[in-house]
Amino acid sequence: MPEIRHVEETIHCRSTTPGKQGSDIAKSKFDLIHKTLVDILSKAGPEGVPSRDMTEEINQRLTISDKASIGSVMWYFMAVKQEMEMRGEIADVPLKVPERIKLVT
């Protein structure tokens, strides 16, 4: 009897680097990281959050089970972050060092 496989829906995350291809990722992983990013950034206000702190912020909010199913939180954060930038959902806070990101309102 043939094995029945569940095909998970994917989302194409575009790259912000010209000429670079994006990545297709599982919609469930995209949705989890996206929701977590929105939660973090909505509490940060117009000053945003340093981009370098986001992986730790995400890790603090995910369950052990979530982290195990995702794998590399840093990689998924970067993929989702770039797609959110391409959609105009988030942006860099101008003139801030280190780089900070915020929700676009």
C-alpha positions as CSV (number, residue, x, y, z in Angstrom):
1,M,0.0,0.0,0.0
2,P,1.5,3.4,-0.9
3,E,2.4,5.7,1.9
4,I,0.3,8.8,2.3
5,R,2.3,11.9,2.9
6,H,1.1,15.2,4.2
7,V,2.3,18.1,2.1
8,E,2.6,21.2,4.2
9,E,1.8,24.6,2.7
10,T,4.8,26.8,2.2
11,I,5.4,30.6,2.0
12,H,8.1,32.1,-0.3
13,C,10.2,34.5,1.8
14,R,11.9,37.0,-0.6
15,S,15.4,38.3,0.0
16,T,16.1,41.9,0.5
17,T,19.5,41.5,-1.3
18,P,19.1,42.3,-5.0
19,G,19.8,39.2,-7.2
20,K,19.5,36.8,-4.3
21,Q,16.7,34.2,-4.3
22,G,14.5,33.8,-1.3
23,S,13.5,30.6,0.5
24,D,10.3,28.5,0.7
25,I,9.5,27.7,4.3
26,A,6.7,25.9,6.0
27,K,3.7,28.2,6.6
28,S,3.4,27.0,10.2
29,K,7.0,28.0,10.9
30,F,6.5,31.4,9.1
31,D,3.3,32.1,11.1
32,L,4.9,31.3,14.4
33,I,8.0,33.5,13.9
34,H,5.8,36.2,12.3
35,K,3.4,36.3,15.2
36,T,6.3,36.4,17.7
37,L,8.0,39.2,15.8
38,V,4.8,41.3,15.7
39,D,4.3,40.7,19.5
40,I,7.8,41.8,20.3
41,L,7.9,44.8,18.0
42,S,4.4,46.0,19.0
43,K,5.5,46.3,22.6
44,A,8.8,48.1,21.6
45,G,7.1,51.2,20.0
46,P,8.7,53.6,17.5
47,E,12.3,53.0,18.9
48,G,12.1,49.4,17.8
49,V,14.4,46.6,19.0
50,P,18.0,46.0,18.1
51,S,18.1,43.5,15.3
52,R,20.9,41.6,17.0
53,D,18.7,41.1,20.1
54,M,15.8,39.6,18.2
55,T,16.9,35.9,18.2
56,E,17.2,36.0,22.0
57,E,13.8,37.7,22.3
58,I,12.2,35.1,20.1
59,N,13.9,32.2,21.9
60,Q,12.5,33.5,25.2
61,R,8.9,33.4,23.9
62,L,9.0,30.1,22.1
63,T,8.2,26.8,23.9
64,I,10.7,24.0,23.9
65,S,8.4,22.1,21.4
66,D,8.3,25.2,19.1
67,K,12.1,25.5,19.1
68,A,12.5,21.8,18.4
69,S,10.1,21.9,15.4
70,I,11.7,25.1,14.0
71,G,15.3,24.1,14.2
72,S,17.5,27.2,13.6
73,V,15.6,30.1,15.1
74,M,18.2,32.5,13.8
75,W,17.7,31.3,10.2
76,Y,13.9,31.5,10.3
77,F,14.0,34.9,12.0
78,M,16.2,36.2,9.1
79,A,13.9,34.7,6.4
80,V,10.7,36.0,8.0
81,K,12.3,39.4,8.8
82,Q,13.3,39.9,5.2
83,E,9.8,38.9,3.9
84,M,8.2,41.3,6.4
85,E,10.6,44.1,5.1
86,M,9.6,43.3,1.5
87,R,5.9,43.5,2.5
88,G,6.4,46.8,4.2
89,E,5.4,45.4,7.6
90,I,8.7,46.3,9.4
91,A,11.5,48.7,8.7
92,D,14.8,49.8,10.1
93,V,14.7,52.7,12.5
94,P,16.6,55.5,10.7
95,L,19.9,56.8,12.1
96,K,20.1,54.2,14.8
97,V,23.3,52.1,15.6
98,P,23.2,49.2,16.1
99,E,20.5,48.5,13.5
100,R,17.0,48.5,15.1
101,I,13.8,47.3,13.5
102,K,10.2,48.5,14.2
103,L,6.7,47.8,13.0
104,V,5.5,50.1,10.2
105,T,2.3,51.8,11.3
